[in-house]
Amino acid sequence: MAENSIDYSQIKLQENIPLTEEERNTIAVQKQDFFKHVPGVLLLVIILMVLMACYLLKDEFHDFKYYHYLLFLGIALMLYAFFYGIMHLVYFYSVKNWEKDIQNGKNKLTSIIISRHKTENDEYIITFSGRNRKEKIRLPVSKDDYLGYNVGTKVVVVYLKYSKTVISLDHTH
């Protein structure tokens, strides 16, 4: 659909709608589940990296002294701590966005889908028209929603502004 044919007077955005108790509980569950598997996955990745390094250094082990093994172990622990720290930063960023969403509530947008695309990581993105020509709202959606809505479809999307989470996506009547 050509961007010129969009009637911007039809596009409505309601902001700061309070969250229901169920939506607050969903955010609380996301907070709890965020770090559920991180330590185990990081440990597995570090072990795999150590095994690959051992394989590449297999001919050099006869020259190793005890401090080489301690250095090897120290490097593995530093890598684990570094990646665990990165995950904590991501977690703090997500928590900050969830808290803003709880404070500010959700948004309800009546709009038109102006584009959709799939990323290399199998993330499905739909772009909705904003209230003027320059405003565009890009949100990740589920695969079913991505396949169910085409460009030019008029929809009502309820979403969390800061964490970019779509709560519901429906056709307008």
C-alpha positions as CSV (number, residue, x, y, z in Angstrom):
1,M,0.0,0.0,0.0
2,A,1.4,3.4,-0.9
3,E,2.3,5.6,2.0
4,N,0.5,8.5,0.3
5,S,-2.9,6.8,0.6
6,I,-2.8,6.5,4.4
7,D,-5.5,8.6,6.1
8,Y,-3.6,9.8,9.2
9,S,-6.9,11.1,10.7
10,Q,-8.0,7.4,11.1
11,I,-4.9,6.5,13.2
12,K,-5.5,6.7,16.9
13,L,-3.1,6.1,19.8
14,Q,-4.3,5.8,23.4
15,E,-1.4,5.9,25.8
16,N,-1.0,5.1,29.5
17,I,-3.8,2.5,29.8
18,P,-3.4,0.8,33.2
19,L,-2.2,-2.8,33.1
20,T,-4.5,-5.6,34.3
21,E,-3.4,-7.9,37.2
22,E,-2.8,-10.7,34.7
23,E,-0.5,-8.5,32.6
24,R,1.4,-7.5,35.7
25,N,1.7,-11.2,36.7
26,T,3.1,-12.0,33.2
27,I,5.8,-9.4,33.6
28,A,6.6,-10.8,37.1
29,V,7.0,-14.3,35.6
30,Q,9.3,-12.9,32.8
31,K,11.5,-11.3,35.5
32,Q,11.7,-14.6,37.4
33,D,12.4,-16.8,34.3
34,F,15.0,-14.5,32.8
35,F,18.0,-16.0,34.6
36,K,16.6,-19.5,34.9
37,H,19.0,-21.2,32.5
38,V,21.8,-18.6,32.1
39,P,24.3,-20.1,34.5
40,G,24.0,-23.6,33.0
41,V,24.2,-22.4,29.4
42,L,27.2,-20.2,30.1
43,L,28.9,-23.1,31.9
44,L,28.3,-25.4,29.0
45,V,29.6,-22.9,26.5
46,I,32.8,-22.2,28.6
47,I,33.4,-26.0,28.9
48,L,33.0,-26.4,25.1
49,M,35.5,-23.5,24.6
50,V,38.0,-25.1,27.0
51,L,37.6,-28.5,25.3
52,M,38.3,-26.8,21.9
53,A,41.4,-25.1,23.3
54,C,42.6,-28.4,24.8
55,Y,42.2,-30.1,21.4
56,L,44.2,-27.3,19.7
57,L,46.9,-27.5,22.4
58,K,47.1,-31.3,22.7
59,D,50.7,-31.4,21.5
60,E,51.8,-28.7,23.9
61,F,50.6,-30.2,27.1
62,H,53.9,-32.1,27.8
63,D,55.6,-28.6,28.2
64,F,52.9,-27.3,30.6
65,K,53.8,-26.5,34.2
66,Y,51.3,-26.2,37.1
67,Y,51.0,-22.4,36.6
68,H,49.9,-22.9,32.9
69,Y,47.0,-25.0,34.2
70,L,46.1,-22.4,36.8
71,L,46.3,-19.7,34.1
72,F,44.1,-21.8,31.8
73,L,41.5,-22.2,34.7
74,G,41.8,-18.5,35.5
75,I,41.0,-17.6,31.9
76,A,38.0,-19.9,31.8
77,L,36.7,-18.3,35.1
78,M,37.2,-14.8,33.7
79,L,35.3,-15.6,30.5
80,Y,32.5,-17.0,32.6
81,A,32.4,-13.9,34.8
82,F,32.6,-11.6,31.8
83,F,29.6,-13.2,30.0
84,Y,27.7,-13.5,33.2
85,G,28.2,-9.8,33.8
86,I,27.0,-9.0,30.2
87,M,23.8,-11.0,31.0
88,H,23.3,-9.0,34.2
89,L,23.5,-5.8,32.2
90,V,20.9,-7.1,29.8
91,Y,18.7,-8.2,32.7
92,F,19.0,-4.7,34.4
93,Y,18.0,-3.1,31.1
94,S,15.0,-5.4,30.7
95,V,13.9,-4.8,34.3
96,K,14.2,-1.0,33.8
97,N,11.9,-1.3,30.7
98,W,9.4,-3.6,32.6
99,E,9.2,-1.1,35.5
100,K,8.6,1.7,33.0
101,D,5.8,-0.4,31.4
102,I,4.2,-1.1,34.8
103,Q,4.3,2.6,35.7
104,N,3.1,4.0,32.4
105,G,0.8,1.2,31.3
106,K,0.1,-0.1,27.8
107,N,-0.7,1.7,24.5
108,K,-3.6,1.0,22.2
109,L,-2.9,1.9,18.5
110,T,-5.5,1.8,15.7
111,S,-3.4,1.8,12.6
112,I,-2.5,0.3,9.3
113,I,0.3,-2.1,8.7
114,I,2.8,-0.4,6.3
115,S,5.5,-3.1,6.2
116,R,6.6,-6.4,7.6
117,H,9.8,-8.3,7.5
118,K,11.6,-11.3,9.0
119,T,15.1,-11.0,10.5
120,E,17.9,-13.4,10.1
121,N,17.2,-14.7,13.7
122,D,13.6,-15.6,12.8
123,E,12.2,-12.6,14.5
124,Y,9.0,-11.3,12.9
125,I,8.6,-7.5,12.7
126,I,5.5,-5.5,11.7
127,T,5.7,-1.8,11.1
128,F,2.6,0.2,11.9
129,S,1.9,3.7,10.7
130,G,2.1,6.4,13.3
131,R,0.0,9.6,13.6
132,N,2.0,11.4,10.9
133,R,4.1,10.5,7.9
134,K,7.4,10.4,9.9
135,E,6.1,8.3,12.8
136,K,6.5,4.5,12.5
137,I,6.1,1.9,15.2
138,R,8.0,-1.3,14.7
139,L,7.0,-4.2,17.0
140,P,8.1,-7.9,17.1
141,V,5.1,-10.2,16.7
142,S,4.5,-14.0,16.8
143,K,4.8,-16.0,13.6
144,D,1.1,-16.5,13.5
145,D,0.4,-12.8,13.7
146,Y,3.0,-12.1,11.1
147,L,1.4,-14.6,8.7
148,G,-2.1,-13.6,9.5
149,Y,-1.8,-9.9,8.6
150,N,-0.8,-8.3,5.3
151,V,0.5,-4.9,4.4
152,G,-2.4,-2.4,4.2
153,T,-4.6,-4.2,6.9
154,K,-6.2,-1.9,9.4
155,V,-5.5,-3.3,12.9
156,V,-5.8,-2.5,16.6
157,V,-2.6,-3.4,18.4
158,V,-2.2,-3.2,22.2
159,Y,1.5,-3.2,23.2
160,L,4.0,-2.3,25.9
161,K,5.9,0.8,24.8
162,Y,9.3,0.2,26.5
163,S,9.7,-3.5,26.3
164,K,8.2,-3.6,22.8
165,T,5.9,-6.5,23.6
166,V,2.6,-7.0,21.7
167,I,-0.2,-7.9,24.0
168,S,-2.9,-8.3,21.3
169,L,-3.3,-7.7,17.6
170,D,-6.7,-7.7,16.0
171,H,-8.5,-6.6,12.8
172,T,-10.6,-3.5,13.2
173,H,-14.3,-3.8,12.4
